[in-house]
Amino acid sequence: MLLVCAVTVLPGCSSESKGTGASGKVEYSWGELNATESAGIEKVYDASLKAVEELKLPIIQKGVDSMSGKIIARDVEDKKIIITLTAATGGTTKISIKVGTLGDEGKSKLIYEQIKKKM
């Protein structure tokens, strides 16, 4: 019984939302939201910056090149928010969002939806 309860509480479980990424799904697993967008890395990076700024999350670090990008911010609870972008084939970009050490699915999805609005 204890094992069953522990398994349901640990952040290793995953959930999927269909219809929002270029591949048709957004996955939340091991405390991290992963999605693919059908846009180049520069466009996704700019949208991510605008989303973080609009959410009033102080940016600690940011940078982008033709292959990858990263934005690190903090929320009011001082949780680190890491948005990692990776250029993929066919002009698509992989997005990874992690909030805090163990992850926060609700905040990750909120940030992702804000990024989508800015694109």
BELDAJO-V597903 format. One record per pair of residues at least 4 apart in sequence whose ideal C-beta (glycine too) atoms are under 8 Angstrom apart, sorted by the first residue. I is the first residue (numbers start at 1). J is the second residue. If there is no record, write none. Layout:
I,J  I,J
//
This chain:
1,5  2,6  3,7  4,8  5,9  6,10  7,13  8,13  11,30  11,31  11,102  11,103  12,29  12,30  13,29  14,27  14,28  14,29  14,30  15,27  15,28  15,105  16,25  16,26  16,27  16,28  17,25  17,26  17,28  17,109  18,24  18,25  18,26  19,24  19,25  20,25  20,26  20,35  20,112  20,113  20,116  21,25  21,26  21,35  21,36  21,37  22,36  22,37  22,38  22,92  23,35  23,36  25,35  26,33  26,34  26,35  26,109  26,112  27,33  27,34  27,35  28,32  28,33  28,34  28,103  28,105  28,108  28,109  29,34  30,103  31,98  31,100  31,101  31,102  31,103  31,104  32,96  32,97  32,98  32,103  32,108  33,95  33,96  33,97  33,98  33,105  33,108  33,109  33,111  33,112  34,94  34,95  34,96  35,94  35,95  35,112  36,88  36,92  36,93  36,94  36,95  37,44  37,92  37,93  37,95  37,119  38,90  38,91  38,92  39,43  39,44  39,47  39,91  39,92  39,93  39,119  40,44  40,87  40,91  40,93  41,45  41,64  41,66  41,67  41,68  41,69  41,85  41,86  41,87  41,93  42,46  42,64  43,47  43,93  43,119  44,48  44,69  44,85  44,93  44,95  44,115  44,119  45,49  45,64  45,69  45,71  45,85  46,50  46,118  47,51  47,115  47,116  47,118  47,119  48,52  48,69  48,71  48,83  48,85  48,95  48,115  48,118  49,53  49,59  49,62  49,71  50,54  50,118  51,55  51,111  51,114  51,115  51,117  51,118  52,57  52,59  52,71  52,73  52,81  52,83  52,111  53,57  53,59  54,114  54,118  55,110  55,111  55,114  57,73  57,74  57,75  57,81  58,73  58,74  59,71  59,72  59,73  60,72  60,73  60,74  60,80  61,70  61,71  61,72  62,69  62,70  62,71  62,72  63,69  63,70  64,68  64,69  64,70  64,85  65,69  66,87  67,86  67,87  68,84  68,85  68,86  68,87  69,84  69,85  70,82  70,83  70,84  70,85  71,81  71,82  71,83  72,80  72,81  72,82  72,83  73,80  73,81  73,83  74,78  74,79  74,80  74,81  75,79  75,81  75,99  75,107  77,100  79,99  79,100  79,104  79,107  80,99  80,100  80,101  81,97  81,98  81,99  81,100  81,107  81,111  82,96  82,97  82,98  83,95  83,96  83,97  83,111  83,115  84,95  84,96  84,97  85,93  85,94  85,95  85,96  86,93  86,94  86,96  87,92  87,93  88,92  88,93  88,94  95,112  95,115  97,108  97,111  97,112  98,103  98,108  99,103  99,104  99,107  99,108  99,111  100,104  103,108  104,108  105,109  106,110  107,111  108,112  109,113  110,114  111,115  112,116  113,117  114,118  115,119
//
